[in-house]
C-alpha cells in the first residue's frame, strides 16, 4: 500500500476482525492494531473512526497502492478548501485508467457522491464525530444489505449539512472489479433496492421494476432470472421496512 510513500508519515489503524486464537500486534509506534471479534465492514470502519487520532482521516482497503506524495496532496487540498469537512479524490485501475467516470471538481451533490468509493474518502475527524457520522451497520460486506456502504455513509454526512468537496486528483490505484458480475448478483439487487427504499420510499417498487428490466436488456441477467431478481428486491424492501419500524436501521452501535 505504501510502496510509493513513507510509512512513518502516517498514523495507521488496522482493524483485525478475527477469532480469539488469532490476535495480531504491531511493533511500530505509528501502527495500531485493534483486534475485534465483531464481523462486517461497517463495524470495522466505525471502530477505526472511533479510535482515530489524526485531524484528517483517510479510508483504506487491503488491495490498493497509494500514489506518491499522498500526505502532502491531502494537506494541500484542505489548505485550498479550509471549510471542507470531507474531500474525495480519484483512483486509477491497474492499467492506469480512471477507475470510474468522476464528476467535475467542486461541491458534492447527491448524485456525485454515488461515484465515490471508500479508498478516496478523506474527512475531518472532529466534524464527523460531532455530527455522529458513522457507517450504517446494515449496509456493507457482512451486513444485512451487502453493498452501498459508502453512499449511505456519505449521504448521512450530506444530509447533516457537512461541507463536502471533490478534487480531481488521483491518490490511489485500485484493481478493476467486474461490474457485470457485481451488478447482476443477488446481493447487489438487495442492497440497491434497500437503498432506494431508504431514499425514495414506496417509489422503490417502481424503481425495482425498471431496474430489473434494465439489467435484462443490458444482459447483466438472463430472462429466466427476472422473477427471481425481482423477488430478491421485494424481500429487501420488506426487510428494510421492518428494520425501520423497529428503529434499528439507523441505530448507532458503540463498539
C-alpha positions in Angstrom: 0.0 0.0 0.0 2.7 2.5 0.9 5.4 1.4 -1.6 5.5 4.9 -3.1 5.3 6.7 0.3 7.0 6.7 3.6 5.0 4.6 6.1 6.4 6.7 9.0 4.5 9.7 7.7 1.1 8.2 8.8 -0.7 7.2 11.9 -2.3 3.9 10.8 -5.1 1.9 12.4 -5.6 -1.7 11.3 -8.8 -3.4 12.4 -8.3 -7.1 12.6 -11.6 -8.9 12.6 -10.6 -12.3 14.0 -11.0 -15.0 16.5 -9.6 -15.3 20.0 -6.7 -17.6 18.8 -5.6 -15.3 16.0 -4.8 -11.9 17.6 -2.3 -9.5 16.0 0.0 -6.9 17.4 2.2 -4.2 15.9 5.9 -3.5 16.6 5.6 0.0 15.1 4.7 3.0 17.2 2.6 4.6 14.4 0.7 1.4 13.5 -2.1 0.5 15.9 -3.8 -2.9 15.6 -7.3 -3.3 17.0 -8.4 -6.9 17.3 -12.2 -7.3 17.0 -14.4 -10.3 17.3 -17.2 -8.5 15.5 -17.8 -9.1 11.8 -18.8 -6.8 8.9 -17.0 -4.0 7.1 -19.2 -1.2 8.7 -18.2 -2.4 12.2 -14.5 -2.4 11.4 -14.6 1.0 9.8 -16.6 2.5 12.7 -14.1 1.0 15.1 -11.2 2.6 13.1 -13.0 6.0 13.1 -13.7 6.0 16.8 -10.0 5.2 17.6 -8.5 7.6 15.1 -6.4 10.4 16.5 -5.4 12.5 13.4 -7.1 15.7 12.3 -7.9 14.2 8.9 -8.8 10.5 8.3 -8.3 8.6 5.1 -10.3 5.4 4.4 -8.4 2.4 3.1 -8.8 -1.1 1.6 -6.5 -4.1 1.5 -5.8 -4.2 -2.2 -4.7 -0.6 -3.0 -1.5 1.2 -3.7 -1.2 4.9 -2.9 0.3 7.4 -5.3 3.4 9.3 -4.4 3.2 12.4 -2.2 -0.1 11.2 -0.7 0.2 13.1 2.6 1.1 16.4 1.0 -1.6 16.0 -1.6 -4.3 15.7 1.1 -2.8 18.5 3.2 -2.8 20.8 0.2 -6.4 20.0 -0.6 -7.6 21.0 2.8 -5.5 24.2 2.6 -7.3 25.1 -0.6 -10.7 24.1 0.8 -10.4 25.1 4.5 -14.1 24.9 5.1 -14.4 21.4 3.7 -15.4 18.7 6.2 -14.9 15.9 3.7 -12.8 15.8 0.5 -12.9 13.0 -2.0 -10.2 12.3 -4.5 -9.8 10.0 -7.5 -8.5 6.5 -8.2 -7.0 4.7 -11.2 -7.0 1.0 -12.0 -4.1 -1.3 -12.6 -3.9 -0.2 -16.2 -3.6 3.4 -15.3 -7.1 4.4 -16.4 -9.5 6.4 -14.3 -11.4 3.9 -12.1 -14.8 5.5 -12.8 -16.3 8.4 -14.6 -16.0 11.0 -11.8 -17.9 14.2 -11.6 -16.0 17.5 -12.1 -14.2 19.2 -9.1 -16.4 21.1 -6.8 -19.1 20.8 -4.2 -20.7 17.4 -3.9 -24.4 16.7 -4.6 -26.4 13.6 -4.0 -25.6 12.3 -7.5 -21.9 12.9 -7.4 -21.5 11.0 -4.2 -22.5 7.8 -6.0 -19.1 7.8 -7.7 -17.1 7.8 -4.5 -15.7 4.6 -3.2 -14.1 4.1 0.3 -10.5 4.4 -0.7 -10.8 8.0 -2.0 -12.6 9.4 1.1 -10.9 11.8 3.5 -12.7 13.7 6.2 -12.1 15.9 9.3 -12.4 13.6 12.3 -13.9 16.2 14.7 -16.6 17.2 12.2 -17.8 13.7 11.6 -17.5 12.9 15.3 -19.6 15.9 16.3 -22.3 15.1 13.8 -22.2 11.3 14.6 -21.4 10.3 11.0 -20.6 6.6 11.0 -21.1 3.7 8.7 -24.5 2.1 8.8 -24.3 -1.4 10.3 -26.9 -2.7 7.8 -25.2 -1.7 4.6 -21.9 -3.3 3.6 -20.0 -6.6 3.4 -21.0 -8.9 6.2 -24.2 -6.9 6.9 -27.9 -7.1 6.2 -27.6 -5.5 2.8 -24.2 -6.4 1.3 -23.4 -3.2 -0.6 -24.0 0.6 -0.9 -21.9 1.1 2.2 -20.1 4.3 1.0 -23.1 6.1 -0.3 -25.2 5.6 2.9 -22.2 6.9 4.9 -21.6 9.9 2.7 -25.3 10.7 2.3 -25.6 10.7 6.1 -22.9 13.5 6.2 -24.5 15.3 3.3 -28.0 15.3 4.9 -26.5 16.7 8.1 -25.2 19.7 6.2 -21.4 19.0 6.2 -19.3 20.7 3.5 -18.2 18.0 1.0 -15.8 18.7 -1.9 -14.3 16.7 -4.7 -10.8 17.1 -6.0 -9.8 15.8 -9.5 -6.5 14.4 -8.2 -5.5 10.8 -8.2 -4.3 9.4 -4.9 -4.6 5.6 -5.2 -4.7 2.6 -7.5 -7.4 0.0 -7.0 -7.7 -3.1 -9.3 -10.7 -3.3 -11.6 -13.6 -5.3 -10.4 -16.1 -6.9 -12.9 -19.1 -4.6 -12.6 -21.2 -7.0 -14.6 -20.8 -9.8 -12.1 -21.4 -7.5 -9.2 -24.4 -5.7 -10.7 -26.3 -8.9 -11.5 -25.8 -10.6 -8.2 -28.5 -11.2 -5.6 -26.6 -9.1 -3.1 -26.4 -6.1 -5.5 -30.2 -6.3 -6.2 -30.9 -6.4 -2.4 -28.6 -3.6 -1.5 -29.6 -1.3 -4.3 -33.3 -1.8 -3.7 -32.9 -1.3 0.0 -31.1 1.9 -0.8 -33.9 3.2 -2.9 -36.4 2.3 -0.2 -34.4 4.4 2.2 -34.4 7.5 0.0 -37.4 7.1 -2.3 -39.9 5.3 0.0 -42.5 3.3 -1.9 -41.3 4.6 -5.2 -38.7 1.9 -4.8 -41.2 -0.6 -6.1 -41.4 1.2 -9.5 -37.6 1.7 -9.4 -37.1 -2.1 -8.9 -39.3 -2.9 -11.9 -37.4 -0.6 -14.1 -34.0 -1.7 -12.8 -34.8 -5.4 -13.3 -35.8 -4.8 -16.9 -32.7 -2.6 -17.5 -30.5 -5.3 -16.1 -32.0 -7.9 -18.5 -31.9 -5.5 -21.5 -28.2 -4.8 -20.9 -27.5 -8.5 -20.4 -26.4 -8.4 -16.8 -29.1 -11.0 -16.0 -30.8 -13.6 -18.1 -34.5 -13.5 -19.0 -35.3 -16.5 -16.8 -33.7 -14.7 -13.8 -36.1 -11.8 -13.9 -38.7 -13.3 -11.5 -36.0 -14.3 -9.0 -34.2 -11.0 -9.1 -37.5 -9.0 -8.7 -38.4 -11.2 -5.7 -35.0 -10.5 -4.1 -35.7 -6.8 -4.4 -39.1 -7.1 -2.9 -37.7 -9.0 0.0 -35.1 -6.3 0.5 -37.8 -3.6 0.7 -39.8 -5.6 3.3 -36.6 -6.2 5.3 -35.7 -2.6 5.3 -39.2 -1.6 6.3 -39.1 -4.0 9.3 -35.7 -2.6 10.4 -37.0 1.0 10.1 -40.2 0.1 12.1 -38.1 -1.4 14.8 -35.9 1.7 15.0 -32.8 -0.4 14.2 -31.9 0.8 10.7 -30.1 4.0 11.9 -29.1 2.9 15.4 -25.6 3.8 16.3 -23.7 0.9 17.9 -20.9 1.6 20.4 -18.0 -0.8 19.8 
